[in-house]
Amino acid sequence: MPENKLFPPEGLRPAMTHTLPDLREALESGAILEAPVQRCDTGQTLHLSLGGVEGLIPRTEVTAPWISGASRDIAVLSRVGKPTCFTVKSLQADEKGAPVAMLSRRSAQEKAMAWFLEHLEQGMVLSCQVVRLESYGAFLDIGCGIVAILPIELISVSRISHPRVRFQEGQRILAAVLSFDKERRRITMTHRELLGTWMENASRFSPGETVRGTVRSVKDYGSFIELSPNLSGLADAREGLSPGDSVSVYIKNIRPERMKIKLQVIEKLPPEGEPKPLRYQITDGQLERWTYSPPGYERQPVETVFTQPRP
C-alpha cells in the first residue's frame, strides 16, 4: 500500500456521509474529513453541504500559505465542485438556530505536512492525483491538496513531448519521492521507475511479432518507436512519419546486451485518443536503487539511486 494512506490526495478518501454527531466527533478528535464544495460566495467563503449541516471554509482557511499560489483567487474559486478535505474548527448556530460547521482546509494541510516532514523519505511510493499539466511537467496532489512537481523527463524512460501524452488532469497515478527540500517544503517526484525495467518491458514482446507503437522522435537515420512507456525501438528511416503518429511495427530482433530493439514500420494507424492505462511494476514500499538496464548490458548501467532512509 502506498505510504501516504493516512493523508491521501483529495478525492481519494472513501465516500461517507456527514451527520451532526460525526461532525462533533471530528471536532473532538481533529479528524480530517472530505466533501465537495457547493459554491463560493462573494467574500470567497466556500460552502459545503454536510448531511443537512452547512459547512463554511473562510478564505483564510482555504489553503496553507506556504503552498505555491495560495494567495491567488483561483486557489479558492477552483475548489467549487471538487472534493475538499477539512477539519472541523467549531460548531455554531445561525440566526435561525440551525447548526453551522466552521471548517479549515488549511488545518488539514498543516497536519499532512507535519506528517510528511517527520516520515517522508526519498524512494517512498505515494498515491497521487494529477491536478495540472504543463509543458515541463505534471503537478501532483500527494495528500490533502499538497502539490509536488513531476518533471517531464521523469515521467517515463521513453521521451515525450508533453505530459498530456501520459496523463489526464484528475487521473490517479503512483509516483516515488525523488527529493524533499524540507525547509522550502518542495517535493519532487519521479514516475518512470514504477513502470518497470528494460527487461520487464521487453519480455512482453518477441521477435517476429507485429505490434502497435507510437512515434516519439524522427531522425535522419530512423524513427524511435515507443512500444510501452519505458521501452522504445528504432525503425529505419521512412517518409511521412511525425512524432505522435500511431504505427504498426514488425519486431526484427531484441538485443538485451545492447538494450536495443530493431523494428520495421508496417503502416500508419488511426490515432488512439486518450492515454493508455498505465501498467505499474512497483506499487508500494520504498525504493533504494532502481536499475533500468538489463544484466550483461555492455555500457554503464542506467539506474536511479535514492538516498538511504534515515536510521
Secondary structure, 3 states (H helix, E strand, C coil): CCCCCCCCCCCCCCCCCCCHHHHHHHHHHCCCEEEEEEEECCCCCEEEEECCEEEEECHHHCCCCCCCCCCCCHHHHCCECCEEEEEEEEEEECCCCCEEEEEEHHHHHHHHHHHHHHHCCCCEEEEEEEEEEECCEEEEEEECCEEEEEEHHHCCCCCCCCHHHCCCCCCEEEEEEEEEECCCCEEEEECHHHHCCHHHHHCCCCCCCEEEEEEEEEECCEEEEEEECCEEEEEECCCCCCCCCEEEEEEEEEEHHHCEEEEEEEEEECCCCCCCCCCCCCCCCECCEEECCCCCCCCCCCEEECCCCCC
